[in-house]
Amino acid sequence: MGDDDDRETYYAKRFKDAETNVFWDVNDCGIPDGYKAVGVSNNIRSVLTEMNYLGPVTIYAYGDRKQIVDNLEPTAIEKTQDEKTSIYADGDQKSPAIVFNHTTGDRTERLELILLDMFVQAIENRSRANFMLIAGDISQNFEVSFGMNRLHMAGNNILLAQPEDEPSLETLPGDTNSVWESLSIGESRRIKRRYKPSNPRDYTCLGGKRYYGFLLVGALVVFTFTFASRRRI
């Protein structure tokens, strides 16, 4: 691969038809004025299509319930099961526009829950996928770097969206960010970020379910132990 555009084109082609799982911190990346929750989820899907990610998209949102519920369209329908609320655009309930997880903790706790859910999703599906993280300041969060790199090493494609002025992580896979202020209103705008990979190898070419499972299950165990220990302190 050559320049940054070549890199983006390469991954977009390789993962064109793969499933895309979006994990959205709604507290740090809120719904813009004049927009509603389902409309923003449609904007995210529209931009992913423009980026040539054409597979099915599932959007998981985390944070204060009011961020979503107070910004729902009148036609939207909520269904709650197992502490998760599926939000449908209207009476056609084939697939939810958003799966919402009410989280009362701070940014660190929201990111912990997001990472755990990412790994559970990856282990359960066992197929290469796109994982998009929509979050605020992650510059001091080692677990995000560790987790996203393990997902990448297992052969998945990593996408990131943040507010334009939020600091990122140099060690996070990829070298461009989608800008949340644009993504949320359906515009595709990406900015370069400095990328210092700990290992520049293209792990998306790796095969083998045994290797895939080993990486992901191992990382999930580390996360579960680390997060549980932190909450006991």
N, C-alpha and C positions, 0 to 999 in steps of 0.2 A: 504494500500500500504506500502511496505517496503522501500527498498533503492531507489536510484535515477533511476536505470535501471527499477525497477518495475513501477515507476511512468511514465517513458517514454513509456513503453510497454502498460500500462493501457490506456493512452490517445491515443496512436496509434491504439489500438484495437477499442476503443469507437468511434473514428473519422475516421476510416479507409476509409469509402466511402463518407465522407462529402466533400463538396466543400472547396477548399483552396484558399484564397485570399492573395496574396503576395503584400506588399506595400514597394517599394524599393526606397531609397534615393540614386540616382546615383551620386550625388556630393560627398557624404561622403563614399560611397561604389562603387568605380568606376570599370570600366571594366578592367581586368588585361591585361598587355601587351601580344600581340599575340592572343588575343581573340576578338570576335565580339559580338555585342549586342544580336542577336537572339541565337547564340551559348551559351552565358551565361544564357539566359532564359531557354534554353533546359537543361543546367546543373542543374539549380535550380529545375526543374521538375524531373530530374533524381534522385537527392538526396532525394526529398520528397517521391518519389516512394520507394527508398531504406529504408526510415524511416517508410514505410508502410502506407503512406497517398496516397491512390489510387484514390480518387475522382478527378473531374475536377479541373484544376488549372488556375487561372487568375492572371497575373502579371501586376501590376500598377507601373509605374516608374515616379519619380518626380525629377526635377532639371533642369540643363542647357541642352537645346536641343542638343548642340554640343556633350555632353557626349554620347548620343545615335546615333545621325545622323552621326557623324564622324566615328562611329564604326559599321556601318551597312554592312551586307553582300551584294555583288553586286546583288543578286537575291531578296533581301528584297523589299517589296512594302509598301508604306505609304499611309494612307487615313486619312484625318483630318476632324473632325466634332465636333462642339460645343467645340472648344479649346482643344480637345483631339485628339491625333494622334494614330491610330491603326497601328501597324507594323506587317506585315505578312511575314512569312518566304519566300514565293514564290507566284506563281499565284494561288495556292489553298487557297482561302480566306474564309475557313469555320470558323476559329476562330483566333484572333490575337495572335502572340507570346508575344507581349508587348502592353499595352495601356499606352501611354506616356503623361504626363502632364508637359508642359513647365512652370517652376517656376523660377522667377527672384530673389526672396528674399533670405534671409539667412537661416541657418539651422532651426531656430525657426519657420520661416514662412513655410518652407517645411513640418515640422512636424505638424504644425497646419492644413495645407491642407490635409495631410495624415490622421490625426485623424478625421477630418470632413468627409472625404470620407469613412473611415472605418465605421463610424456610419450610414451614409446614406446607405451604402451597407448592413449592418446588419439589418436595419429597413425595407428596401425594400424586402430583401429575406425572412426574418422571419423564417429561418431554421438554426439550429446549424451548425457552420462552423469552419474551422481552419483559424486563422488570423496570418499571418507571417509578422513581421516588420523587414526590413533590414535597419539598420541605423548606424550612427556613435555614437558620445558621447551623451548619453541621461541622464547622471547622475544628471544633474541639472534641468531636465524638469519635473515639477510636473504634467503637463497636460498629458504627456505620461503615467505616473504611474496611474493617475486617470482614463484615458480613457481605457487603457488595462485591468485594474481591473474591470471596469464596463462591458466591453465586456465579460470578464470571468464570472462575476456574472450573466450575462444573459444566461450563458450556453455554451459559445464558448470556443474553445481551442486556447491558445496563444502560438505562436512560435516566437523566436527571433534569429536574426543573426547579428553579428557585426564583424568589424575587431578585430583581436585577442587582441590588446593592448588597446582597447577603454573601458573606464569605463562604467558600466551599472547601473541599479537601483536594489537595494535590494528588493524593494516592488513590482517589476514586477512579474506577475504570471509565475511559472516555475523555475527550478533551473539549467538549462543547456542552453548554447548558441551554435548555429551553428557558426563556424568560417568562416567569409566571404571569406578570402583568399583561403579556401578549397572549400566552397560551390560554388563559382563562376567558379571553374574549374571542378566541378562535383565530388568532393570528400566529403564524409560525415565524418566530424570531429567536435566533440562537446566538450566543456569545461564546467566544473562545475562553477557555480557562487553562491554567497551567496544569500539566499532567506529568507526574513523576511516577511511573509504574514501578512497583517493587520487582516485577518480572514482566518484561514487555512481550512475552509470548502470547500468541492468539489462542486462548484456551477454548474458544467456541468451536474449534476444529476437533477437540478431543471427543472420543466416543467411549462407549462402554458404560452400562448402567451401574456396574459394580463401583467404578471410580466415581461416578456421579453421586451415588448414594453415600459412599464413604465420606466424601467431602461435606455433603450437606448435613448428614446425620451427626457427624463429628462437630460441625459448627453449631448445630442446634443444641447439642449437649452443653457445649461451652457457654452459649448464651443463657440457657436455662439456669445453669449453676451460678453464673456471674450475676444475673439479674435477681435471682432469689437471694443470694448472699448480700447484695447491696441493700435490699429492702429489709433485711434483718438487722442491719447496722443501726 
